Amino acid sequence: MPKAFAQIAFTPAAQSFQDRYGTKEAYAEFLEGEELTGHLIESDHAAFISRMDGFYLSTVSQTGWPYVQFKGGPKGFLKVLDNQHLAYADYRGNRQYLSAGNISQNARVSLILMDYETQQRLKIWGEAQIISLEKDREFVMSIMPANYKADAERAIIIKTKALEWDCPRHIPKRASVEL
């Protein structure tokens, strides 16, 4: 388990539950040491991300309410830019703009990428920024999947702060149908 994940996730409240249920000592070692690990996109993360045709994005509103939205597209629409940045073209959807509005006020996001067939799950914490078409149309269009029939309205770039492979227990085995 990477230190970056433990620093973000093991809040005092989480640690009190770990203490109550006898796991605090087992997890304490992940908070030790000086070196930060688990905040960079490794080759196994990049390969997994490139196979995904969707992910769950969590944002937080100005009033403190969490919001989770499924973002989908062709495999590989979530792009790895380098070892700490992801990006995707944000398409026109229901036009409520909840995720974009939340990101504009609070950059913290969390992503869950699920591969139900292999029962793998990757959790990502990061800070997002919005790149509008007006600001950098060339960049937005460069990450737009080829031949995908959607209108990109903006791009979202995410700087990773922590990545963590999650336990496969309790992930239902499912298969995707390609259309």
C-alpha positions as CSV (number, residue, x, y, z in Angstrom):
1,M,0.0,0.0,0.0
2,P,1.5,3.3,-1.0
3,K,2.2,6.1,1.5
4,A,0.3,8.7,-0.6
5,F,-2.9,6.7,-0.3
6,A,-2.4,6.2,3.5
7,Q,-1.8,10.0,4.0
8,I,-5.0,10.9,2.2
9,A,-7.3,8.1,3.4
10,F,-6.2,7.4,6.9
11,T,-7.8,10.4,8.6
12,P,-8.1,10.5,12.4
13,A,-11.7,9.2,12.0
14,A,-10.6,6.3,9.8
15,Q,-7.8,5.5,12.3
16,S,-10.2,5.4,15.2
17,F,-12.2,2.7,13.4
18,Q,-9.0,0.9,12.6
19,D,-8.1,1.0,16.3
20,R,-11.6,-0.2,17.3
21,Y,-11.5,-3.2,14.9
22,G,-7.8,-4.1,15.5
23,T,-6.2,-3.0,12.1
24,K,-4.5,0.2,13.1
25,E,-1.2,-1.3,13.9
26,A,-1.1,-3.2,10.6
27,Y,-1.7,-0.1,8.6
28,A,0.5,2.3,10.7
29,E,3.6,1.1,8.8
30,F,2.3,2.7,5.6
31,L,2.4,6.2,7.2
32,E,6.1,5.7,8.3
33,G,9.2,6.9,6.5
34,E,10.2,9.9,4.6
35,E,9.7,8.7,1.0
36,L,6.4,9.4,-0.7
37,T,5.2,6.5,-2.8
38,G,2.1,5.8,-4.8
39,H,1.4,9.2,-6.3
40,L,2.9,8.5,-9.7
41,I,1.3,6.6,-12.6
42,E,3.3,3.4,-13.0
43,S,3.3,1.2,-16.1
44,D,0.7,-1.2,-14.7
45,H,-1.6,1.7,-13.9
46,A,-1.2,3.1,-17.4
47,A,-1.9,-0.2,-19.1
48,F,-5.1,-0.6,-17.0
49,I,-6.2,2.9,-17.6
50,S,-5.8,2.5,-21.4
51,R,-8.2,-0.4,-21.4
52,M,-11.0,1.3,-19.5
53,D,-14.2,2.5,-21.3
54,G,-15.5,4.3,-18.2
55,F,-14.8,5.4,-14.6
56,Y,-16.6,6.9,-11.7
57,L,-15.7,10.5,-10.8
58,S,-16.4,11.9,-7.4
59,T,-16.4,15.7,-6.8
60,V,-17.5,17.8,-3.9
61,S,-19.9,20.8,-4.2
62,Q,-19.5,24.3,-2.7
63,T,-21.9,23.2,0.0
64,G,-19.9,20.1,0.9
65,W,-22.1,17.5,-0.8
66,P,-20.3,14.7,-2.7
67,Y,-21.4,13.9,-6.2
68,V,-20.5,10.8,-8.2
69,Q,-20.9,10.6,-11.9
70,F,-20.0,7.9,-14.4
71,K,-17.8,9.1,-17.3
72,G,-17.8,6.8,-20.3
73,G,-16.4,6.7,-23.8
74,P,-14.4,4.4,-26.0
75,K,-11.5,2.4,-24.5
76,G,-8.6,4.7,-23.8
77,F,-10.6,7.9,-23.7
78,L,-9.0,8.6,-20.3
79,K,-5.5,9.5,-21.4
80,V,-2.2,9.2,-19.4
81,L,-0.3,12.3,-20.3
82,D,2.8,11.6,-18.1
83,N,3.6,9.9,-14.8
84,Q,1.4,12.2,-12.8
85,H,-1.3,13.6,-15.2
86,L,-4.5,12.1,-16.7
87,A,-6.9,13.9,-19.0
88,Y,-10.1,13.3,-20.8
89,A,-12.3,15.3,-23.1
90,D,-15.5,16.2,-21.3
91,Y,-18.5,15.7,-23.6
92,R,-21.8,17.3,-23.7
93,G,-24.2,15.3,-21.6
94,N,-27.3,16.2,-19.6
95,R,-26.1,19.8,-19.3
96,Q,-26.4,20.0,-15.6
97,Y,-22.6,20.7,-15.3
98,L,-22.4,19.4,-11.7
99,S,-18.9,17.8,-12.0
100,A,-17.5,20.8,-13.9
101,G,-19.2,23.2,-11.4
102,N,-17.8,21.3,-8.5
103,I,-14.3,21.1,-10.0
104,S,-14.3,24.9,-10.6
105,Q,-14.7,25.5,-6.9
106,N,-12.9,22.5,-5.4
107,A,-10.1,20.8,-7.4
108,R,-10.1,17.6,-5.3
109,V,-11.5,14.6,-7.1
110,S,-11.5,10.8,-6.8
111,L,-11.8,8.3,-9.5
112,I,-12.7,4.6,-9.4
113,L,-11.8,2.5,-12.4
114,M,-13.5,-0.9,-12.5
115,D,-12.7,-3.9,-14.6
116,Y,-15.6,-6.2,-13.7
117,E,-14.4,-9.0,-16.0
118,T,-11.0,-9.3,-14.2
119,Q,-12.4,-8.0,-10.9
120,Q,-9.7,-5.3,-10.7
121,R,-10.3,-1.8,-9.2
122,L,-8.0,1.2,-9.3
123,K,-8.6,4.2,-7.0
124,I,-7.1,7.5,-7.9
125,W,-7.1,10.8,-5.9
126,G,-6.1,13.9,-7.6
127,E,-6.6,17.6,-8.3
128,A,-8.4,18.5,-11.4
129,Q,-8.4,21.6,-13.6
130,I,-10.7,22.5,-16.4
131,I,-9.3,23.5,-19.8
132,S,-12.0,25.2,-21.9
133,L,-12.2,25.1,-25.6
134,E,-11.7,28.9,-25.6
135,K,-8.5,28.5,-23.6
136,D,-6.9,25.7,-25.6
137,R,-9.1,24.2,-28.3
138,E,-6.1,22.3,-29.8
139,F,-5.4,20.4,-26.6
140,V,-9.1,19.6,-26.0
141,M,-9.4,18.2,-29.5
142,S,-6.1,16.3,-29.3
143,I,-7.4,14.1,-26.5
144,M,-10.8,13.6,-28.1
145,P,-11.1,10.0,-29.2
146,A,-10.9,9.5,-33.0
147,N,-14.3,8.9,-34.7
148,Y,-16.2,9.2,-31.5
149,K,-19.6,10.9,-32.0
150,A,-19.7,13.3,-29.2
151,D,-19.1,17.0,-28.7
152,A,-16.2,17.9,-26.5
153,E,-17.0,21.0,-24.4
154,R,-13.8,21.1,-22.3
155,A,-10.9,18.9,-21.1
156,I,-10.3,17.9,-17.5
157,I,-6.7,17.3,-16.5
158,I,-6.1,15.5,-13.2
159,K,-2.8,15.6,-11.3
160,T,-2.6,12.4,-9.4
161,K,-2.0,12.6,-5.7
162,A,-2.4,8.9,-4.9
163,L,-3.2,5.6,-6.7
164,E,-4.2,2.4,-5.0
165,W,-5.2,-1.0,-6.3
166,D,-8.2,-2.1,-4.3
167,C,-9.0,-5.5,-2.9
168,P,-11.0,-7.6,-5.5
169,R,-13.2,-9.0,-2.8
170,H,-16.9,-8.2,-3.4
171,I,-16.4,-7.0,-7.0
172,P,-19.1,-8.8,-9.0
173,K,-17.8,-10.5,-12.1
174,R,-19.4,-9.0,-15.2
175,A,-18.7,-8.6,-18.9
176,S,-19.0,-5.6,-21.0
177,V,-20.9,-5.7,-24.3
178,E,-19.2,-3.8,-27.1
179,L,-21.6,-1.9,-29.3
